[in-house]
Amino acid sequence: MPELPEVEVTRLSFATHIAGARILGVHLGKPLRWPLHTDPRSLVGRHVVAVRRRGKYLLLDLDIGLLLMHLGMSGSLSFAVHPTPAGKHDHFDLETTHGVLRLHDPRRFGAAVFAQNESDPVAQKLLGKLGMEPLSDDFTVLLFDQELARRKASIKQVLLAGEVVVGVGNIYASEALFLARIRPTVAAARLSRPQVIRLHQEIRKVLARAVEKGGSTLRDFSNAQGNEGYFQLEAMVYGRTGQPCRVCTTPVRMIRQGQRSTFFCPQCQKP
């Protein structure tokens, strides 16, 4: 599933190209996870002002209204001046004067949703419960500590839930916890202040590094220009079950938490 770094990399790869474009048409394929919530023809003539990100949602600010896009489990966006004809798994085309923004989504868990603004109930249903943005100044140690102190679940599951901090997906949670020397199974509320400070720092570092490396391509992720990511090549524990820890050489272990794979070093991340 594309996580925050992959979504941010995607945003950066087309945001400047589509800014200022006038919408010429909206073409829908098979139904996606959520409906568009407007007649596609009503978007014709509107302009794309800018592209932002909130968690794993891309927000296309229009001169009138807002288009929220989500990549789902296996979706990807492409932007091309002269695109090929839409294929079997291309389910949303935003045709503009600058080019075509296309959502390719074989599993159709992605979405393109129109809302009047971020206060619109349609937008609030998707964005209203999202936690702090980890790469913003709003993500402070103080607030992070206060929120974790209220959570009895394991720190790994709290990070994945997205209600405290958004976008720390499975890969990046495993990596940040390793670098912070925290066992993934420890209850969030049991973390000491020094542990919270280390985890806060490593979350920011890991996500920033992932964006710098173009995200992670484990299967088929690519940005809007078709470029793959390379962060996975630097992983310390993720996907390295049985291989020696890069720090202490102890074999990396994998366990299941909430039906997700968690990777950690039993020596570096003692309970």
N, C-alpha and C positions, 0 to 999 in steps of 0.2 A: 504494500500500500504506500503511495506517495505520502511522505511526511512533510513537516514544515520546511526543511531545507530544499526538498524537491519542488515544493510549491513556490517557494521564494525564488529558486533558480528559474522556474518556468516563468514567473512574473517578470523577472529581470530580462528574460530573453525576448519578450515581445512588447513590454509596456511602452517603451519609447516609440516603437514602430506604429502602434495603433492609436496613440494619443492624438486627439484632434480629428480622427476619422469620422466620416458620416456613415451611418448604417444604411446599406442599400437593400438588405434582405436578411431574413432569418429562416433557415431551412432545417426542419426537424426530421430525424430518422425514427427509429423505434423508441417507445417511451423509456425515459430514464427514471431514476429513483424517485424524483419529485417532478410535478408538472411545472411548466414555465410560468404559470399564473398570469398570463396575459395573452392576448391575440398576437402572434408573431408579427402581423402586419402593423401593429401599433408602435413597434420599435423603429420602423423605417423612417428615416429622416432625422433621427436623433443622433447626437454626437457623443463619442467616447472622450471624456475629459481626462481621465487618469485611471490607472490600475493600482489598487492597493491589495494588501493581504491581511486577513484576520484569521489567525490559527491556520487551518488548512483550507480556508476559503479564499478565493480570489474575488475581489470586489471591483467591478468595472463601473466607475462613476460615470453616469450619463448626464447630459445637460438637463434631462428630465428623468429622474428615476435612477435605479441601481440594479445591476445584473450581478448576481452571486453565482459563482461557478465552483464546483467541487469535483475532484478527479476520481473519487470513489476508491475502489480496490485496485483497479488496473487501468485507469484512464490516463490519457495524456493529451496535451494541447499542442497544436501546431499552428504556425502562422506563416502564410505564404502569399506572395503577390499573385502568382499563377498556380493555384493548387490543382492537383489531379482530381478527377471526378470522385465524389464521395463513395467510399467503399461500404462493405457489409457492416462494419463496426463503427462507422462514422455517423454519429447520431445528432450532432448539432453543429451547424455552420453559421457563423456570424459574418456575413458578407459586408465589407466596408470599402470605402474609397481608397484605403491604404493596403488592403489585402483581406484574406479570409482567415478568421480564427476558427479552428475546427477541433471539436472534442471527439477523440477516438476512444471508445470504451467497450471492449469485448463483453464485459460482464454487466454493463449498464447499471452500476451502482453510483456513477457520477451524476451530476445534475447541473442544470442552468436554470436559475430561478429569478424572476423579476420581482422587485419590491419598489415601493414609492421612495423609501429612504431606510436608514438603519433602525428607525423607530417603528416602522411598519411591522405589524404582528407576524407577517411572513418572514421578515428578516430576523426578528427577535426569536422566533422559534428555532432558528439555526445558530444564531450568534449569542443569544442572551445569557447562556450559562458557561460561556468560554472563560477560561482563567486568564492569568496575566500573560502578556507577550514576552517570551524569554529574552528577546534581543532588544527590548525597549527599556527606557529608563524607569518605567512603571514596575519592572520586575526587581524589587529590592529585597535584600536579605531579611529586613524586618518583616515585611509582609509575607515572604516565603516561610519564615520561621513560624509566624502566627498561624498561617493556614495549615502547615504540616502538624502543628501541635494539636489540631482538632481531628486528625485522621488516625484511626486505629488500624487501617489496612496496611499491607506491606508498602514500603516506599516505591517499589517498582510499579505496583498496581495504581498507586496514587498518581504517579507521574503519567502513566498511560491514560488515566481517566480524563485528563485535560481540564478539570475544574479548578485546580490550583494554578497550573501553568500549562499553556497550550503547546502542542506540536512536538513534545518530547516523545517521539514514537519508539517502537521496540528497539530498533538499532541504537538510537541515540541515548535511550535510558540505560541500556546495558553498558554502553561505553562511558557515560558520565558517572555512573555508579562505580565502575571499576577505577576510573581515574580519581574519584573521591574516596576510594578505599572503603566503600560501604556495601555490606552484604544486601542483595536485593530483597531478601525475605524479612528484613528488620522492619518493625512497625514504624510508620512515618513519625508518629508522636514520640517515639523513643530516641530519635536522633538528637545528639547533643548540639549545642550552638556551634562548636567548631566543625562538626560534620555538616551542618546546614550551610555554613559559610563555604566549605569546600565544594559541596554539591552545587550550590548556586553558581560558583565560579566555573565549574567544569561543564555545567549545562550550557552556559553562555559560550564557552570556548569550543565545545564539541559542535554545537549548532553553527557557529560562525565558521568553523573550519569546514564543515560539511557544505555550506553554501559556497565557500571559496573553491572547493573541489568539485563543484557541479552536482552535489547530492550523491546519492548512492544508487547504482544500477545493479539490482540483484537479478532481475528478469528482463523487463522491457522498458524501464523508465528512460525517457529522453526529454530534453527541454523543447521549447517551441521551435527551435531551429534544428532539431534532430540530434543534438549532442548528448552523449551519455555522461554519467557522473562517475567519480573515481574514489569517493570517500571510503567505500567498502574495502579498498586495498590497504587502508591504513588501520583497519579495525584491530583493537587490542584483544577483544574477547568474542565479539559477535561472530557467529558462524564458525568458531574455531574449536568446537568440541573435541577433546582428546589431544589437541595440539599444545605444546608447551607455552605457558604464559610468557609473554615477551619481557616481563620483569624478573620473575623468579623461577621460571621453567616448570612450575607445577602444572599438570594437565588441566586445561580449561574444562569446566563442567557445564552441563546444560540441564535445566529443570523446567517444568511447566508451571506457569503462574497464570491463572485465568485463561487457560487455553492458548497462551502465548509462550514461545520459547524464551527463556532467560539464560544468558551466558555470564559466567563469573569465574574468578579464580579463588578457590577455597583458601589459599594461603594469603593472598594480598587483601582479600575481602573477608576477614574473619568476623564472626558474629559479634 
